[in-house]
Amino acid sequence: MTQFTYKTITYRELRDGSYKNAYIPQDSKFKVTSLLTDNLREALITCPGNDDDSKTFMRVCVDEENKEIGRTFGFGTRIKAGEKVFGAQTGCGFEVIEEYRKEGVGADLMMMSLYSDEYDFTLAAGISLMVLPMYRKLRYHLFEVPQYYKVRHVRYQFRYSGWRNLLSLGQYIVQTPKDISNRMKSRQLNKKYIIKKETIVPEWVSEMTANDGHKYMELHDRDWLQWNLDHNTYGYDEDIQSFYAIYDRNDKNSKPMGFFMTKERINKKSGPNNGFVIGTVVEWESCNKSVLSEADINVLANQTFSNRVDVIYTLACESGTERQLKAMGYIKRASFKVGIKDKKKQLKDIGDQSLWRLRYGYTNMFIL
Protein backbone atom coordinates (compact mmCIF):
# COMPACT_ATOMS: atom_id res chain seq x y z
CA MET A 1 0.00 0.00 0.00
CA THR A 2 1.33 3.42 -0.98
CA GLN A 3 2.38 5.59 1.95
CA PHE A 4 1.46 9.23 1.53
CA THR A 5 3.05 12.28 3.17
CA TYR A 6 1.24 15.58 3.50
CA LYS A 7 3.27 18.78 3.58
CA THR A 8 2.06 22.25 4.54
CA ILE A 9 3.82 25.38 3.28
CA THR A 10 3.08 28.86 4.63
CA TYR A 11 2.84 32.25 2.98
CA ARG A 12 6.03 33.26 4.72
CA GLU A 13 7.82 30.42 2.94
CA LEU A 14 6.22 31.43 -0.35
CA ARG A 15 7.18 35.08 0.10
CA ASP A 16 10.83 34.48 0.99
CA GLY A 17 11.28 31.53 -1.38
CA SER A 18 12.18 29.03 1.34
CA TYR A 19 9.29 26.78 0.23
CA LYS A 20 11.66 25.57 -2.50
CA ASN A 21 13.79 24.00 0.24
CA ALA A 22 10.81 22.56 2.10
CA TYR A 23 9.36 21.09 -1.04
CA ILE A 24 11.36 20.12 -4.14
CA PRO A 25 9.16 18.96 -7.06
CA GLN A 26 10.28 15.70 -8.63
CA ASP A 27 10.11 14.68 -12.27
CA SER A 28 6.59 13.29 -12.25
CA LYS A 29 3.27 13.47 -14.07
CA PHE A 30 2.07 16.21 -11.81
CA LYS A 31 3.94 19.31 -10.67
CA VAL A 32 3.07 22.20 -8.42
CA THR A 33 5.12 24.37 -10.75
CA SER A 34 2.70 23.62 -13.59
CA LEU A 35 0.17 25.96 -11.98
CA LEU A 36 2.27 28.16 -9.71
CA THR A 37 3.12 30.69 -12.40
CA ASP A 38 4.87 33.96 -11.60
CA ASN A 39 1.52 35.67 -12.15
CA LEU A 40 -0.31 33.43 -9.70
CA ARG A 41 2.47 33.71 -7.12
CA GLU A 42 2.27 37.52 -7.27
CA ALA A 43 -1.53 37.41 -7.05
CA LEU A 44 -1.53 35.17 -3.99
CA ILE A 45 1.13 37.20 -2.18
CA THR A 46 -0.79 40.46 -2.73
CA CYS A 47 -4.27 39.08 -1.99
CA PRO A 48 -6.08 41.54 0.35
CA GLY A 49 -7.68 38.62 2.19
CA ASN A 50 -4.33 37.30 3.41
CA ASP A 51 -3.79 38.80 6.85
CA ASP A 52 -1.13 36.49 8.33
CA ASP A 53 1.98 35.05 6.67
CA SER A 54 1.92 32.08 9.04
CA LYS A 55 -1.23 30.77 7.35
CA THR A 56 -1.21 28.05 4.73
CA PHE A 57 -0.28 28.77 1.13
CA MET A 58 -0.15 25.16 -0.09
CA ARG A 59 -0.88 21.62 0.98
CA VAL A 60 0.71 18.89 -1.10
CA CYS A 61 0.59 15.11 -0.93
CA VAL A 62 3.61 13.09 -2.08
CA ASP A 63 4.38 9.37 -2.27
CA GLU A 64 7.44 7.46 -1.01
CA GLU A 65 9.52 8.82 -3.91
CA ASN A 66 8.48 12.40 -3.16
CA LYS A 67 6.38 12.49 -6.32
CA GLU A 68 3.30 14.66 -6.21
CA ILE A 69 -0.04 12.94 -5.84
CA GLY A 70 -2.22 15.95 -5.10
CA ARG A 71 -2.15 19.56 -4.06
CA THR A 72 -4.23 22.58 -3.25
CA PHE A 73 -3.43 26.27 -2.77
CA GLY A 74 -5.12 28.37 -0.11
CA PHE A 75 -5.68 32.08 0.44
CA GLY A 76 -7.89 34.32 2.49
CA THR A 77 -11.09 36.17 1.69
CA ARG A 78 -13.81 37.88 3.74
CA ILE A 79 -17.47 37.06 4.42
CA LYS A 80 -19.89 39.87 5.26
CA ALA A 81 -22.73 38.76 7.53
CA GLY A 82 -25.01 41.68 8.24
CA GLU A 83 -22.78 44.32 9.80
CA LYS A 84 -20.00 41.88 10.72
CA VAL A 85 -17.07 40.80 8.57
CA PHE A 86 -15.32 37.46 9.06
CA GLY A 87 -12.14 36.09 7.56
CA ALA A 88 -12.66 32.97 5.45
CA GLN A 89 -10.47 30.41 3.80
CA THR A 90 -10.70 29.68 0.10
CA GLY A 91 -8.32 28.34 -2.48
CA CYS A 92 -7.51 27.13 -5.96
CA GLY A 93 -5.49 24.50 -7.78
CA PHE A 94 -7.19 21.55 -6.10
CA GLU A 95 -6.16 18.45 -8.05
CA VAL A 96 -5.26 14.79 -7.53
CA ILE A 97 -3.64 12.47 -10.06
CA GLU A 98 -6.39 10.34 -11.58
CA GLU A 99 -5.07 6.94 -10.52
CA TYR A 100 -4.96 8.09 -6.87
CA ARG A 101 -8.42 9.63 -6.69
CA LYS A 102 -9.87 6.49 -5.13
CA GLU A 103 -7.20 6.48 -2.42
CA GLY A 104 -8.87 9.30 -0.48
CA VAL A 105 -6.13 11.86 -1.13
CA GLY A 106 -8.59 14.51 -2.29
CA ALA A 107 -10.76 13.99 0.78
CA ASP A 108 -7.70 14.20 3.03
CA LEU A 109 -6.62 17.51 1.50
CA MET A 110 -10.11 18.91 1.92
CA MET A 111 -10.35 17.67 5.50
CA MET A 112 -7.00 19.23 6.40
CA SER A 113 -8.26 22.58 5.17
CA LEU A 114 -11.68 22.17 6.72
CA TYR A 115 -10.42 21.31 10.20
CA SER A 116 -7.64 23.87 10.22
CA ASP A 117 -8.11 26.51 12.92
CA GLU A 118 -6.81 29.28 10.65
CA TYR A 119 -10.35 30.38 9.69
CA ASP A 120 -13.89 29.87 11.02
CA PHE A 121 -15.38 29.78 7.52
CA THR A 122 -14.47 28.04 4.27
CA LEU A 123 -15.77 29.29 0.93
CA ALA A 124 -15.61 27.50 -2.43
CA ALA A 125 -16.85 28.50 -5.89
CA GLY A 126 -16.96 26.98 -9.34
CA ILE A 127 -17.34 23.53 -7.77
CA SER A 128 -17.11 20.79 -10.39
CA LEU A 129 -19.46 17.82 -10.61
CA MET A 130 -16.49 15.55 -9.86
CA VAL A 131 -15.83 16.98 -6.40
CA LEU A 132 -19.41 18.02 -5.58
CA PRO A 133 -20.10 14.75 -3.68
CA MET A 134 -17.21 15.51 -1.33
CA TYR A 135 -18.65 18.92 -0.50
CA ARG A 136 -22.02 17.30 0.18
CA LYS A 137 -20.44 14.68 2.41
CA LEU A 138 -18.62 17.40 4.36
CA ARG A 139 -21.97 19.16 4.80
CA TYR A 140 -21.24 22.41 3.08
CA HIS A 141 -24.17 24.67 2.35
CA LEU A 142 -24.38 24.50 -1.43
CA PHE A 143 -25.88 27.14 -3.72
CA GLU A 144 -26.57 26.89 -7.44
CA VAL A 145 -26.97 29.83 -9.81
CA PRO A 146 -28.19 29.40 -13.41
CA GLN A 147 -25.34 29.84 -15.88
CA TYR A 148 -25.84 31.03 -19.47
CA TYR A 149 -23.65 31.46 -22.53
CA LYS A 150 -23.91 33.28 -25.85
CA VAL A 151 -21.84 32.38 -28.90
CA ARG A 152 -20.28 35.27 -30.82
CA HIS A 153 -18.30 33.40 -33.48
CA VAL A 154 -19.83 30.51 -35.37
CA ARG A 155 -16.53 28.60 -35.37
CA TYR A 156 -17.06 28.01 -31.64
CA GLN A 157 -20.23 26.09 -32.49
CA PHE A 158 -18.26 23.63 -34.61
CA ARG A 159 -15.63 22.61 -32.06
CA TYR A 160 -17.27 19.20 -31.68
CA SER A 161 -17.83 16.56 -34.36
CA GLY A 162 -20.88 14.63 -35.51
CA TRP A 163 -24.45 15.39 -34.47
CA ARG A 164 -23.34 18.07 -32.01
CA ASN A 165 -22.41 20.26 -34.97
CA LEU A 166 -25.95 20.09 -36.34
CA LEU A 167 -27.41 20.97 -32.96
CA SER A 168 -24.95 23.85 -32.53
CA LEU A 169 -25.71 25.21 -36.00
CA GLY A 170 -29.42 25.19 -35.20
CA GLN A 171 -28.80 27.08 -31.96
CA TYR A 172 -26.69 29.67 -33.75
CA ILE A 173 -29.32 30.26 -36.45
CA VAL A 174 -32.00 30.79 -33.79
CA GLN A 175 -29.77 33.31 -31.97
CA THR A 176 -28.98 35.48 -34.98
CA PRO A 177 -32.30 37.41 -35.23
CA LYS A 178 -32.13 38.14 -31.50
CA ASP A 179 -28.84 39.98 -32.02
CA ILE A 180 -30.76 42.68 -33.92
CA SER A 181 -32.95 43.26 -30.86
CA ASN A 182 -29.85 43.28 -28.64
CA ARG A 183 -28.22 46.00 -30.74
CA MET A 184 -31.36 48.13 -30.50
CA LYS A 185 -31.45 47.65 -26.72
CA SER A 186 -27.77 48.53 -26.52
CA ARG A 187 -28.33 51.82 -28.38
CA GLN A 188 -31.20 52.71 -26.04
CA LEU A 189 -29.09 52.08 -22.95
CA ASN A 190 -26.15 54.05 -24.35
CA LYS A 191 -28.43 57.08 -24.63
CA LYS A 192 -29.13 56.84 -20.90
CA TYR A 193 -25.72 55.85 -19.55
CA ILE A 194 -22.04 56.64 -19.93
CA ILE A 195 -19.84 53.54 -19.81
CA LYS A 196 -16.34 54.43 -18.61
CA LYS A 197 -13.46 52.00 -18.48
CA GLU A 198 -11.34 52.50 -15.35
CA THR A 199 -7.92 51.23 -14.37
CA ILE A 200 -8.48 52.36 -10.76
CA VAL A 201 -11.66 51.02 -9.16
CA PRO A 202 -13.70 53.94 -7.71
CA GLU A 203 -14.23 54.14 -3.96
CA TRP A 204 -18.03 54.27 -4.30
CA VAL A 205 -18.04 50.64 -5.42
CA SER A 206 -17.46 49.39 -1.85
CA GLU A 207 -20.71 50.89 -0.54
CA MET A 208 -22.70 49.82 -3.59
CA THR A 209 -21.75 46.15 -3.29
CA ALA A 210 -21.97 46.01 0.51
CA ASN A 211 -25.48 47.49 0.60
CA ASP A 212 -27.21 45.67 -2.24
CA GLY A 213 -29.86 44.25 0.10
CA HIS A 214 -28.40 40.83 0.88
CA LYS A 215 -27.35 39.77 4.36
CA TYR A 216 -24.49 37.51 3.27
CA MET A 217 -21.79 37.90 0.64
CA GLU A 218 -18.16 37.46 -0.13
CA LEU A 219 -17.03 41.03 0.52
CA HIS A 220 -16.22 42.58 -2.85
CA ASP A 221 -15.04 46.01 -1.79
CA ARG A 222 -12.78 48.34 -3.72
CA ASP A 223 -9.55 46.61 -2.57
CA TRP A 224 -10.78 43.15 -3.54
CA LEU A 225 -11.96 44.27 -6.97
CA GLN A 226 -8.75 46.21 -7.64
CA TRP A 227 -6.75 43.08 -6.79
CA ASN A 228 -8.79 41.07 -9.27
CA LEU A 229 -8.43 43.79 -11.89
CA ASP A 230 -4.64 43.78 -11.56
CA HIS A 231 -3.96 40.03 -11.64
CA ASN A 232 -4.58 36.80 -13.49
CA THR A 233 -3.15 33.29 -13.33
CA TYR A 234 -1.20 32.77 -16.54
CA GLY A 235 -0.38 36.20 -17.97
CA TYR A 236 -1.13 35.29 -21.58
CA ASP A 237 -1.48 38.26 -23.93
CA GLU A 238 -5.09 37.27 -24.59
CA ASP A 239 -5.92 37.17 -20.87
CA ILE A 240 -7.32 40.54 -19.81
CA GLN A 241 -9.68 41.81 -17.13
CA SER A 242 -11.59 45.08 -17.21
CA PHE A 243 -13.64 47.35 -14.96
CA TYR A 244 -16.40 49.61 -16.31
CA ALA A 245 -18.30 52.25 -14.34
CA ILE A 246 -21.85 53.14 -15.40
CA TYR A 247 -22.88 56.78 -14.99
CA ASP A 248 -26.17 58.61 -15.57
CA ARG A 249 -25.71 60.48 -18.85
CA ASN A 250 -28.40 63.03 -17.96
CA ASP A 251 -27.07 63.85 -14.48
CA LYS A 252 -24.69 66.82 -14.48
CA ASN A 253 -22.83 65.32 -11.52
CA SER A 254 -22.37 62.02 -13.38
CA LYS A 255 -24.17 59.97 -10.75
CA PRO A 256 -22.78 56.41 -10.56
CA MET A 257 -25.56 53.97 -11.46
CA GLY A 258 -23.58 50.76 -11.34
CA PHE A 259 -20.59 48.91 -12.68
CA PHE A 260 -19.46 45.65 -14.22
CA MET A 261 -16.23 43.72 -14.53
CA THR A 262 -15.31 41.28 -17.27
CA LYS A 263 -12.51 38.89 -18.08
CA GLU A 264 -11.21 37.30 -21.28
CA ARG A 265 -9.25 34.04 -21.13
CA ILE A 266 -7.71 31.97 -23.88
CA ASN A 267 -7.97 28.21 -23.45
CA LYS A 268 -4.61 26.56 -24.09
CA LYS A 269 -5.51 23.14 -22.71
CA SER A 270 -5.92 20.21 -25.07
CA GLY A 271 -9.49 19.44 -26.07
CA PRO A 272 -12.33 20.92 -28.12
CA ASN A 273 -12.03 24.37 -26.49
CA ASN A 274 -8.32 24.75 -27.27
CA GLY A 275 -7.52 28.11 -28.83
CA PHE A 276 -10.87 29.72 -28.09
CA VAL A 277 -11.16 32.95 -26.09
CA ILE A 278 -13.83 32.84 -23.39
CA GLY A 279 -15.42 36.05 -22.12
CA THR A 280 -17.16 36.23 -18.75
CA VAL A 281 -19.23 38.87 -16.98
CA VAL A 282 -17.64 38.31 -13.59
CA GLU A 283 -18.96 41.03 -11.27
CA TRP A 284 -21.64 43.71 -11.45
CA GLU A 285 -23.95 45.86 -9.37
CA SER A 286 -26.67 48.46 -9.80
CA CYS A 287 -27.68 51.19 -7.37
CA ASN A 288 -31.30 50.69 -8.46
CA LYS A 289 -32.21 47.34 -10.02
CA SER A 290 -35.65 48.60 -11.09
CA VAL A 291 -33.92 51.21 -13.28
CA LEU A 292 -30.74 49.39 -14.32
CA SER A 293 -31.39 45.66 -14.24
CA GLU A 294 -28.99 42.73 -14.21
CA ALA A 295 -30.03 41.97 -17.79
CA ASP A 296 -29.36 45.60 -18.80
CA ILE A 297 -25.85 45.34 -17.39
CA ASN A 298 -25.27 42.22 -19.48
CA VAL A 299 -26.31 44.14 -22.60
CA LEU A 300 -23.84 46.91 -21.76
CA ALA A 301 -21.10 44.44 -20.91
CA ASN A 302 -21.44 42.49 -24.15
CA GLN A 303 -20.49 45.50 -26.25
CA THR A 304 -17.19 45.91 -24.38
CA PHE A 305 -15.65 42.49 -25.14
CA SER A 306 -12.90 42.38 -27.74
CA ASN A 307 -13.52 40.81 -31.16
CA ARG A 308 -11.34 37.87 -30.12
CA VAL A 309 -13.98 36.58 -27.72
CA ASP A 310 -15.75 33.50 -29.12
CA VAL A 311 -18.34 32.98 -26.39
CA ILE A 312 -19.62 34.96 -23.38
CA TYR A 313 -20.64 33.43 -20.05
CA THR A 314 -22.78 35.03 -17.38
CA LEU A 315 -25.06 34.19 -14.45
CA ALA A 316 -28.72 34.88 -13.72
CA CYS A 317 -28.65 35.91 -10.06
CA GLU A 318 -31.76 38.13 -9.91
CA SER A 319 -35.38 37.16 -10.41
CA GLY A 320 -36.45 37.65 -14.01
CA THR A 321 -32.95 37.65 -15.48
CA GLU A 322 -33.21 34.13 -16.90
CA ARG A 323 -36.20 35.04 -19.05
CA GLN A 324 -34.44 38.13 -20.35
CA LEU A 325 -31.20 36.30 -21.11
CA LYS A 326 -33.10 33.69 -23.12
CA ALA A 327 -34.77 36.49 -25.10
CA MET A 328 -31.28 37.86 -25.83
CA GLY A 329 -30.17 34.54 -27.33
CA TYR A 330 -28.36 33.08 -24.33
CA ILE A 331 -28.38 29.32 -23.83
CA LYS A 332 -28.54 27.68 -20.41
CA ARG A 333 -25.50 25.67 -19.33
CA ALA A 334 -25.90 23.78 -16.06
CA SER A 335 -25.29 25.92 -12.97
CA PHE A 336 -22.52 27.73 -11.13
CA LYS A 337 -21.98 26.18 -7.70
CA VAL A 338 -20.87 27.87 -4.48
CA GLY A 339 -20.23 26.21 -1.12
CA ILE A 340 -19.92 27.72 2.36
CA LYS A 341 -18.95 25.96 5.59
CA ASP A 342 -19.56 27.62 8.94
CA LYS A 343 -17.20 25.50 11.03
CA LYS A 344 -18.42 26.75 14.40
CA LYS A 345 -22.08 27.10 13.35
CA GLN A 346 -22.14 30.76 14.33
CA LEU A 347 -24.73 31.91 11.79
CA LYS A 348 -28.05 30.06 11.85
CA ASP A 349 -29.44 31.19 8.48
CA ILE A 350 -26.20 31.15 6.51
CA GLY A 351 -27.52 28.26 4.39
CA ASP A 352 -30.41 30.29 2.97
CA GLN A 353 -29.41 31.06 -0.62
CA SER A 354 -31.94 33.90 -0.90
CA LEU A 355 -29.91 35.85 1.68
CA TRP A 356 -26.71 35.69 -0.38
CA ARG A 357 -25.28 38.11 -2.93
CA LEU A 358 -23.80 35.63 -5.39
CA ARG A 359 -21.55 36.46 -8.33
CA TYR A 360 -19.31 34.63 -10.77
CA GLY A 361 -16.26 36.41 -9.33
CA TYR A 362 -16.20 34.50 -6.05
CA THR A 363 -12.93 33.18 -4.57
CA ASN A 364 -10.39 32.70 -7.39
CA MET A 365 -12.86 32.66 -10.29
CA PHE A 366 -11.84 36.11 -11.49
CA ILE A 367 -8.08 35.61 -11.61
CA LEU A 368 -8.42 32.09 -13.06
C-alpha positions in Angstrom: 0.0 0.0 0.0 1.3 3.4 -1.0 2.4 5.6 1.9 1.5 9.2 1.5 3.1 12.3 3.2 1.2 15.6 3.5 3.3 18.8 3.6 2.1 22.3 4.5 3.8 25.4 3.3 3.1 28.9 4.6 2.8 32.2 3.0 6.0 33.3 4.7 7.8 30.4 2.9 6.2 31.4 -0.4 7.2 35.1 0.1 10.8 34.5 1.0 11.3 31.5 -1.4 12.2 29.0 1.3 9.3 26.8 0.2 11.7 25.6 -2.5 13.8 24.0 0.2 10.8 22.6 2.1 9.4 21.1 -1.0 11.4 20.1 -4.1 9.2 19.0 -7.1 10.3 15.7 -8.6 10.1 14.7 -12.3 6.6 13.3 -12.2 3.3 13.5 -14.1 2.1 16.2 -11.8 3.9 19.3 -10.7 3.1 22.2 -8.4 5.1 24.4 -10.7 2.7 23.6 -13.6 0.2 26.0 -12.0 2.3 28.2 -9.7 3.1 30.7 -12.4 4.9 34.0 -11.6 1.5 35.7 -12.1 -0.3 33.4 -9.7 2.5 33.7 -7.1 2.3 37.5 -7.3 -1.5 37.4 -7.1 -1.5 35.2 -4.0 1.1 37.2 -2.2 -0.8 40.5 -2.7 -4.3 39.1 -2.0 -6.1 41.5 0.3 -7.7 38.6 2.2 -4.3 37.3 3.4 -3.8 38.8 6.9 -1.1 36.5 8.3 2.0 35.0 6.7 1.9 32.1 9.0 -1.2 30.8 7.3 -1.2 28.1 4.7 -0.3 28.8 1.1 -0.2 25.2 -0.1 -0.9 21.6 1.0 0.7 18.9 -1.1 0.6 15.1 -0.9 3.6 13.1 -2.1 4.4 9.4 -2.3 7.4 7.5 -1.0 9.5 8.8 -3.9 8.5 12.4 -3.2 6.4 12.5 -6.3 3.3 14.7 -6.2 0.0 12.9 -5.8 -2.2 16.0 -5.1 -2.2 19.6 -4.1 -4.2 22.6 -3.3 -3.4 26.3 -2.8 -5.1 28.4 -0.1 -5.7 32.1 0.4 -7.9 34.3 2.5 -11.1 36.2 1.7 -13.8 37.9 3.7 -17.5 37.1 4.4 -19.9 39.9 5.3 -22.7 38.8 7.5 -25.0 41.7 8.2 -22.8 44.3 9.8 -20.0 41.9 10.7 -17.1 40.8 8.6 -15.3 37.5 9.1 -12.1 36.1 7.6 -12.7 33.0 5.4 -10.5 30.4 3.8 -10.7 29.7 0.1 -8.3 28.3 -2.5 -7.5 27.1 -6.0 -5.5 24.5 -7.8 -7.2 21.5 -6.1 -6.2 18.5 -8.0 -5.3 14.8 -7.5 -3.6 12.5 -10.1 -6.4 10.3 -11.6 -5.1 6.9 -10.5 -5.0 8.1 -6.9 -8.4 9.6 -6.7 -9.9 6.5 -5.1 -7.2 6.5 -2.4 -8.9 9.3 -0.5 -6.1 11.9 -1.1 -8.6 14.5 -2.3 -10.8 14.0 0.8 -7.7 14.2 3.0 -6.6 17.5 1.5 -10.1 18.9 1.9 -10.4 17.7 5.5 -7.0 19.2 6.4 -8.3 22.6 5.2 -11.7 22.2 6.7 -10.4 21.3 10.2 -7.6 23.9 10.2 -8.1 26.5 12.9 -6.8 29.3 10.6 -10.4 30.4 9.7 -13.9 29.9 11.0 -15.4 29.8 7.5 -14.5 28.0 4.3 -15.8 29.3 0.9 -15.6 27.5 -2.4 -16.8 28.5 -5.9 -17.0 27.0 -9.3 -17.3 23.5 -7.8 -17.1 20.8 -10.4 -19.5 17.8 -10.6 -16.5 15.6 -9.9 -15.8 17.0 -6.4 -19.4 18.0 -5.6 -20.1 14.7 -3.7 -17.2 15.5 -1.3 -18.7 18.9 -0.5 -22.0 17.3 0.2 -20.4 14.7 2.4 -18.6 17.4 4.4 -22.0 19.2 4.8 -21.2 22.4 3.1 -24.2 24.7 2.4 -24.4 24.5 -1.4 -25.9 27.1 -3.7 -26.6 26.9 -7.4 -27.0 29.8 -9.8 -28.2 29.4 -13.4 -25.3 29.8 -15.9 -25.8 31.0 -19.5 -23.7 31.5 -22.5 -23.9 33.3 -25.9 -21.8 32.4 -28.9 -20.3 35.3 -30.8 -18.3 33.4 -33.5 -19.8 30.5 -35.4 -16.5 28.6 -35.4 -17.1 28.0 -31.6 -20.2 26.1 -32.5 -18.3 23.6 -34.6 -15.6 22.6 -32.1 -17.3 19.2 -31.7 -17.8 16.6 -34.4 -20.9 14.6 -35.5 -24.5 15.4 -34.5 -23.3 18.1 -32.0 -22.4 20.3 -35.0 -25.9 20.1 -36.3 -27.4 21.0 -33.0 -24.9 23.9 -32.5 -25.7 25.2 -36.0 -29.4 25.2 -35.2 -28.8 27.1 -32.0 -26.7 29.7 -33.8 -29.3 30.3 -36.5 -32.0 30.8 -33.8 -29.8 33.3 -32.0 -29.0 35.5 -35.0 -32.3 37.4 -35.2 -32.1 38.1 -31.5 -28.8 40.0 -32.0 -30.8 42.7 -33.9 -32.9 43.3 -30.9 -29.9 43.3 -28.6 -28.2 46.0 -30.7 -31.4 48.1 -30.5 -31.4 47.7 -26.7 -27.8 48.5 -26.5 -28.3 51.8 -28.4 -31.2 52.7 -26.0 -29.1 52.1 -22.9 -26.2 54.1 -24.3 -28.4 57.1 -24.6 -29.1 56.8 -20.9 -25.7 55.9 -19.5 -22.0 56.6 -19.9 -19.8 53.5 -19.8 -16.3 54.4 -18.6 -13.5 52.0 -18.5 -11.3 52.5 -15.4 -7.9 51.2 -14.4 -8.5 52.4 -10.8 -11.7 51.0 -9.2 -13.7 53.9 -7.7 -14.2 54.1 -4.0 -18.0 54.3 -4.3 -18.0 50.6 -5.4 -17.5 49.4 -1.8 -20.7 50.9 -0.5 -22.7 49.8 -3.6 -21.8 46.2 -3.3 -22.0 46.0 0.5 -25.5 47.5 0.6 -27.2 45.7 -2.2 -29.9 44.3 0.1 -28.4 40.8 0.9 -27.4 39.8 4.4 -24.5 37.5 3.3 -21.8 37.9 0.6 -18.2 37.5 -0.1 -17.0 41.0 0.5 -16.2 42.6 -2.8 -15.0 46.0 -1.8 -12.8 48.3 -3.7 -9.6 46.6 -2.6 -10.8 43.1 -3.5 -12.0 44.3 -7.0 -8.8 46.2 -7.6 -6.7 43.1 -6.8 -8.8 41.1 -9.3 -8.4 43.8 -11.9 -4.6 43.8 -11.6 -4.0 40.0 -11.6 -4.6 36.8 -13.5 -3.2 33.3 -13.3 -1.2 32.8 -16.5 -0.4 36.2 -18.0 -1.1 35.3 -21.6 -1.5 38.3 -23.9 -5.1 37.3 -24.6 -5.9 37.2 -20.9 -7.3 40.5 -19.8 -9.7 41.8 -17.1 -11.6 45.1 -17.2 -13.6 47.3 -15.0 -16.4 49.6 -16.3 -18.3 52.3 -14.3 -21.9 53.1 -15.4 -22.9 56.8 -15.0 -26.2 58.6 -15.6 -25.7 60.5 -18.9 -28.4 63.0 -18.0 -27.1 63.9 -14.5 -24.7 66.8 -14.5 -22.8 65.3 -11.5 -22.4 62.0 -13.4 -24.2 60.0 -10.8 -22.8 56.4 -10.6 -25.6 54.0 -11.5 -23.6 50.8 -11.3 -20.6 48.9 -12.7 -19.5 45.6 -14.2 -16.2 43.7 -14.5 -15.3 41.3 -17.3 -12.5 38.9 -18.1 -11.2 37.3 -21.3 -9.2 34.0 -21.1 -7.7 32.0 -23.9 -8.0 28.2 -23.5 -4.6 26.6 -24.1 -5.5 23.1 -22.7 -5.9 20.2 -25.1 -9.5 19.4 -26.1 -12.3 20.9 -28.1 -12.0 24.4 -26.5 -8.3 24.8 -27.3 -7.5 28.1 -28.8 -10.9 29.7 -28.1 -11.2 33.0 -26.1 -13.8 32.8 -23.4 -15.4 36.0 -22.1 -17.2 36.2 -18.7 -19.2 38.9 -17.0 -17.6 38.3 -13.6 -19.0 41.0 -11.3 -21.6 43.7 -11.4 -23.9 45.9 -9.4 -26.7 48.5 -9.8 -27.7 51.2 -7.4 -31.3 50.7 -8.5 -32.2 47.3 -10.0 -35.6 48.6 -11.1 -33.9 51.2 -13.3 -30.7 49.4 -14.3 -31.4 45.7 -14.2 -29.0 42.7 -14.2 -30.0 42.0 -17.8 -29.4 45.6 -18.8 -25.9 45.3 -17.4 -25.3 42.2 -19.5 -26.3 44.1 -22.6 -23.8 46.9 -21.8 -21.1 44.4 -20.9 -21.4 42.5 -24.1 -20.5 45.5 -26.3 -17.2 45.9 -24.4 -15.6 42.5 -25.1 -12.9 42.4 -27.7 -13.5 40.8 -31.2 -11.3 37.9 -30.1 -14.0 36.6 -27.7 -15.7 33.5 -29.1 -18.3 33.0 -26.4 -19.6 35.0 -23.4 -20.6 33.4 -20.0 -22.8 35.0 -17.4 -25.1 34.2 -14.4 -28.7 34.9 -13.7 -28.7 35.9 -10.1 -31.8 38.1 -9.9 -35.4 37.2 -10.4 -36.5 37.7 -14.0 -32.9 37.7 -15.5 -33.2 34.1 -16.9 -36.2 35.0 -19.1 -34.4 38.1 -20.4 -31.2 36.3 -21.1 -33.1 33.7 -23.1 -34.8 36.5 -25.1 -31.3 37.9 -25.8 -30.2 34.5 -27.3 -28.4 33.1 -24.3 -28.4 29.3 -23.8 -28.5 27.7 -20.4 -25.5 25.7 -19.3 -25.9 23.8 -16.1 -25.3 25.9 -13.0 -22.5 27.7 -11.1 -22.0 26.2 -7.7 -20.9 27.9 -4.5 -20.2 26.2 -1.1 -19.9 27.7 2.4 -18.9 26.0 5.6 -19.6 27.6 8.9 -17.2 25.5 11.0 -18.4 26.7 14.4 -22.1 27.1 13.4 -22.1 30.8 14.3 -24.7 31.9 11.8 -28.0 30.1 11.9 -29.4 31.2 8.5 -26.2 31.2 6.5 -27.5 28.3 4.4 -30.4 30.3 3.0 -29.4 31.1 -0.6 -31.9 33.9 -0.9 -29.9 35.8 1.7 -26.7 35.7 -0.4 -25.3 38.1 -2.9 -23.8 35.6 -5.4 -21.6 36.5 -8.3 -19.3 34.6 -10.8 -16.3 36.4 -9.3 -16.2 34.5 -6.0 -12.9 33.2 -4.6 -10.4 32.7 -7.4 -12.9 32.7 -10.3 -11.8 36.1 -11.5 -8.1 35.6 -11.6 -8.4 32.1 -13.1 
